[in-house]
Amino acid sequence: MAKWTPTHEAPEPLEGPVVATVTGGAILWFVLFLAQLPFYGWLDDHGHLWWLWTCLAGAGLGLIGIWYVRGRDAAIKRDAAAQEAAQ
């Protein structure tokens, strides 16, 4: 079987408001967690308690994501400033 090689260049990655998107996602996960708290008993009785913990895990991972994308955004801006200063 022959190895597949691409025949064209990969497109540039899309850049957008990454920090705002990840922050919004983390907030949404936390709001969903809070919305399910009053139904803790029902979720436990019906075996759906994992829904609650999934939302909390999403919010926690979102916090890690916010930290990561803020650092990435700062690094991209530092690199752009360094390249501009070098010219």
Backbone as CSV, one residue per row, in Angstrom:
resi,resn,N_x,N_y,N_z,CA_x,CA_y,CA_z,C_x,C_y,C_z
1,MET,0.839,-1.167,0.000,0.000,0.000,0.000,0.892,1.240,0.000
2,ALA,0.638,2.148,-0.908,1.450,3.354,-1.053,1.079,4.393,-0.003
3,LYS,2.059,5.159,0.394,1.826,6.227,1.362,1.133,7.389,0.661
4,TRP,0.104,7.927,1.310,-0.633,9.052,0.747,0.121,10.337,1.050
5,THR,0.259,11.177,0.034,0.871,12.490,0.221,-0.100,13.550,-0.288
6,PRO,-0.212,14.644,0.429,-1.146,15.685,-0.014,-0.683,16.315,-1.322
7,THR,-1.649,16.734,-2.131,-1.319,17.327,-3.431,-1.395,18.850,-3.418
8,HIS,-1.819,19.430,-2.307,-1.913,20.888,-2.233,-1.558,21.350,-0.820
9,GLU,-1.307,22.634,-0.691,-0.952,23.205,0.604,-2.177,23.252,1.525
10,ALA,-1.950,23.088,2.796,-3.026,23.209,3.774,-3.412,24.679,3.915
11,PRO,-4.687,24.966,4.116,-5.098,26.371,4.275,-4.602,26.927,5.610
12,GLU,-4.515,28.231,5.672,-4.136,28.904,6.911,-5.219,28.649,7.960
13,PRO,-4.837,28.507,9.232,-5.863,28.301,10.262,-6.707,29.554,10.450
14,LEU,-7.959,29.349,10.768,-8.859,30.468,11.001,-8.603,31.037,12.390
15,GLU,-8.471,32.329,12.473,-8.310,32.991,13.762,-9.560,33.814,14.018
16,GLY,-9.995,33.796,15.231,-11.173,34.558,15.610,-11.068,34.935,17.068
17,PRO,-12.172,35.278,17.662,-12.165,35.644,19.084,-12.086,34.386,19.959
18,VAL,-10.916,33.768,19.990,-10.753,32.483,20.668,-10.975,32.619,22.171
19,VAL,-10.434,33.656,22.776,-10.576,33.837,24.223,-12.051,34.011,24.577
20,ALA,-12.761,34.819,23.825,-14.186,35.037,24.097,-14.995,33.753,23.884
21,THR,-14.647,32.973,22.885,-15.361,31.733,22.610,-15.175,30.731,23.737
22,VAL,-13.944,30.551,24.192,-13.670,29.600,25.270,-14.290,30.094,26.579
23,THR,-14.227,31.380,26.838,-14.834,31.928,28.048,-16.351,31.725,28.028
24,GLY,-16.957,31.992,26.896,-18.399,31.771,26.760,-18.779,30.314,26.961
25,GLY,-17.976,29.410,26.441,-18.239,27.982,26.631,-18.130,27.575,28.085
26,ALA,-17.111,28.069,28.782,-16.940,27.740,30.201,-18.114,28.282,31.021
27,ILE,-18.538,29.492,30.710,-19.682,30.070,31.415,-20.940,29.251,31.159
28,LEU,-21.140,28.831,29.921,-22.309,28.024,29.581,-22.318,26.706,30.356
29,TRP,-21.178,26.024,30.437,-21.098,24.771,31.201,-21.434,25.016,32.663
30,PHE,-20.938,26.128,33.236,-21.207,26.402,34.646,-22.674,26.745,34.871
31,VAL,-23.273,27.483,33.958,-24.702,27.801,34.066,-25.532,26.522,33.991
32,LEU,-25.156,25.610,33.110,-25.868,24.333,33.028,-25.718,23.533,34.320
33,PHE,-24.541,23.576,34.921,-24.340,22.917,36.219,-25.278,23.509,37.269
34,LEU,-25.319,24.839,37.348,-26.181,25.492,38.334,-27.661,25.215,38.078
35,ALA,-28.048,25.125,36.807,-29.448,24.877,36.462,-29.877,23.470,36.869
36,GLN,-28.939,22.536,36.928,-29.284,21.163,37.283,-29.213,20.894,38.785
37,LEU,-28.590,21.773,39.548,-28.464,21.553,40.999,-29.802,21.339,41.708
38,PRO,-30.856,22.104,41.382,-32.132,21.859,42.075,-32.714,20.468,41.802
39,PHE,-32.271,19.815,40.752,-32.790,18.502,40.372,-31.852,17.372,40.787
40,TYR,-30.993,17.648,41.758,-30.003,16.656,42.199,-30.668,15.334,42.588
41,GLY,-31.723,15.404,43.386,-32.415,14.189,43.824,-32.991,13.405,42.668
42,TRP,-33.645,14.096,41.753,-34.241,13.418,40.600,-33.159,12.774,39.736
43,LEU,-32.085,13.515,39.506,-30.989,12.972,38.702,-30.392,11.738,39.361
44,ASP,-30.241,11.779,40.690,-29.693,10.642,41.421,-30.638,9.442,41.365
45,ASP,-31.926,9.683,41.517,-32.905,8.587,41.496,-32.979,7.897,40.147
46,HIS,-32.781,8.634,39.076,-32.920,8.080,37.729,-31.587,7.693,37.088
47,GLY,-30.506,7.775,37.836,-29.204,7.364,37.303,-28.579,8.351,36.332
48,HIS,-28.972,9.613,36.435,-28.445,10.634,35.532,-27.562,11.649,36.248
49,LEU,-27.037,11.275,37.384,-26.220,12.207,38.146,-24.957,12.601,37.380
50,TRP,-24.528,11.775,36.441,-23.335,12.091,35.645,-23.542,13.348,34.803
51,TRP,-24.799,13.696,34.498,-25.063,14.934,33.755,-24.535,16.131,34.530
52,LEU,-24.806,16.136,35.832,-24.380,17.233,36.698,-22.861,17.337,36.718
53,TRP,-22.203,16.202,36.903,-20.739,16.204,37.016,-20.072,16.471,35.668
54,THR,-20.747,16.119,34.581,-20.210,16.445,33.260,-20.172,17.955,33.059
55,CYS,-21.224,18.637,33.489,-21.260,20.105,33.371,-20.184,20.749,34.229
56,LEU,-19.975,20.224,35.441,-18.933,20.777,36.302,-17.551,20.524,35.708
57,ALA,-17.348,19.341,35.141,-16.065,19.045,34.494,-15.846,19.953,33.289
58,GLY,-16.898,20.223,32.520,-16.796,21.137,31.382,-16.406,22.536,31.813
59,ALA,-16.979,22.994,32.926,-16.627,24.320,33.442,-15.181,24.343,33.913
60,GLY,-14.754,23.290,34.601,-13.363,23.220,35.068,-12.368,23.168,33.919
61,LEU,-12.666,22.354,32.923,-11.779,22.292,31.754,-11.812,23.606,30.984
62,GLY,-12.954,24.283,31.017,-13.052,25.600,30.395,-12.126,26.610,31.056
63,LEU,-11.993,26.523,32.384,-11.060,27.414,33.087,-9.622,27.155,32.643
64,ILE,-9.279,25.887,32.488,-7.943,25.553,31.972,-7.797,26.088,30.551
65,GLY,-8.852,25.960,29.750,-8.827,26.463,28.382,-8.667,27.968,28.315
66,ILE,-9.324,28.678,29.227,-9.180,30.134,29.266,-7.734,30.501,29.552
67,TRP,-7.138,29.843,30.530,-5.730,30.100,30.859,-4.837,29.834,29.642
68,TYR,-5.102,28.733,28.946,-4.285,28.352,27.790,-4.427,29.350,26.643
69,VAL,-5.653,29.692,26.256,-5.830,30.563,25.085,-5.391,31.997,25.367
70,ARG,-5.488,32.443,26.624,-4.971,33.776,26.953,-3.453,33.804,26.802
71,GLY,-2.786,32.747,27.256,-1.330,32.663,27.086,-0.946,32.566,25.621
72,ARG,-1.718,31.791,24.850,-1.446,31.651,23.415,-1.629,32.987,22.698
73,ASP,-2.702,33.696,23.033,-2.970,34.994,22.421,-1.852,35.988,22.750
74,ALA,-1.390,35.980,23.994,-0.302,36.876,24.390,0.985,36.524,23.649
75,ALA,1.253,35.236,23.467,2.460,34.818,22.754,2.397,35.227,21.284
76,ILE,1.231,35.104,20.670,1.079,35.515,19.263,1.318,37.017,19.134
77,LYS,0.780,37.802,20.074,0.969,39.255,20.021,2.433,39.635,20.264
78,ARG,3.101,38.942,21.194,4.536,39.211,21.433,5.356,38.899,20.198
79,ASP,5.051,37.783,19.531,5.787,37.404,18.334,5.562,38.412,17.216
80,ALA,4.325,38.863,17.040,4.034,39.854,16.006,4.756,41.157,16.290
81,ALA,4.812,41.570,17.566,5.507,42.795,17.915,7.025,42.663,17.698
82,ALA,7.555,41.491,18.007,8.988,41.263,17.807,9.339,41.266,16.317
83,GLN,8.493,40.665,15.499,8.751,40.653,14.059,8.636,42.059,13.475
84,GLU,7.706,42.852,13.976,7.546,44.214,13.486,8.744,45.072,13.899
85,ALA,9.243,44.857,15.095,10.395,45.624,15.571,11.673,45.231,14.814
86,ALA,11.737,43.998,14.358,12.920,43.526,13.639,12.989,44.092,12.215
87,GLN,11.888,44.542,11.698,11.870,45.047,10.321,12.265,46.464,10.243
